Amino acid sequence: METGSASKMTLPKRKKPARMGVRESSVVRCPGHLKWVRGHCCAVAGRVPGRECWGRIEAHHVRTRGAGGGDEQVVPLCQGHHAQLDSPAWSSTRFERVYKIDMAGMAEDLWRVSPHGIRYRRDKGTEHA
């Protein structure tokens, strides 16, 4: 070995080993889809006279994250209707009946046509998610 030259040896980076007992979540997280959904108008806009929309558009999770819902299960709601739906006086069933909408069906349709949803399914190799 030469004494005067400093030869640097680079080692390949190691991947962190998977922690024991930890598995990859099957819950869909897709920030691009959420942003895309927020770019639409409120799902209930104009459906019931006298109940106007107000505020920015938010992505409402039809099935909450705490209940295992993912970002593929969202519909656009204005702040006013989102607050109304999340209030204790309203249930999802009552909200859908009053506004004559199917939020789960709407969320499924949005996920199917969302460019972010299409990319997510392609990258993950799934068609149902």
N, C-alpha and C positions, 0 to 999 in steps of 0.2 A: 504494500500500500504506500502511496506517495505521502510524504509528510507535509509538503507545502500546499497541496490543493485541498480545498474543502469540498468534498463530494457529498451532496445531500441525497439522502434516500427518502423517497416519499412512500408512505404506506397507504394502501387503499382505505377509504373511510369505512368504518364498520357500521352496519345497521344496528339499531338498538334491538335487543331481543324482545320478543313479545312477553309481556308480563303474564305470569301464571294466573289462570282464571279470568282473564280479560278477553272478550271476544269483540269482533267488529260489530257495530250496531247496524241493524237492518233498516233503521229509520232514515228516511230520505231527508238530506239537508242540501238545499239548492238555493243559495242566496240570489242567483240570477233569476230564477223563476219567481221568487217573491217580488223582486223589483219589477219584473215584467207584469205580474198580476196587478201591482199597485199602479201601473200605467193605464189600466182600464177604468171605466166609469163604475160607479157603485152598482152592485148586482140588483138592488131593489129600486133604483132611481125611477121615479115616475109610475111605480106600480100601484100606489095607494095615494089618492089625492089628499093634500093637507099634511103629508109626511115627507117634507122636502129633505134633501141631502144637505149636509154642511160639513165643513172641515176637509182635511186631506184624505186621500184614499189609503186604506190600510188592508193588509192581507189577513183575513180571518181564517184561523185553522178550524175546519169543520170538526175534526177530531183533534182534541188538544194534544200538545206535545207530551203532557203528563200522562195521557191515556195511550201514548204510543203513536200518535199521529205525526205525520211528517209534512214536509213542505209541499208535497204533491197534493195535499188535501186542503187547499186554500181557495177562498173566493174574495173578490174585491168588495169592500164595504167602506162607505164614508165613515168618518169619526162618529157622527151622530147615530147611524144605524149600528155600528160596531158596539158603541156604548150601550145602546138599547138592548141589543142581543145579549151582551155580557151582564146586564143587570139581573138581580135576583127575581124580578117580576116576570122575566121572559125566559122561555125555554126555546131550544132550537125548533122543536115541533110547533110551538105556537108561532114563532117567527116565520117559519116556512108556510104555515097555513095562512097567516094574515097577508103575507106578501106574495103568496102563490108561486113559490120557487122551490126547487130541489137543489139544495146547496151541495150535497155529495155528488150529484150528477153534473152540476156545473163545474165543480172542482175537477172532476175526472175529465171533462171536456177540455178545460183549460190546460191541464197537465198533458193531455194527448197532443195538443197543437202548439204548446209552448216550445220555442226553439231551444230553451234551456232544458226542458224536460226531454226533448228528443235527444239532445247531446248527452244528458245524464244516462238515459237508458242505453244509448249506444256504447258509452264508455264503460258502464257497469255490466253490459251484456244481458240486460233484462228487458223484457217487453211489458211486464205487468206493473212495474214500479212507476 
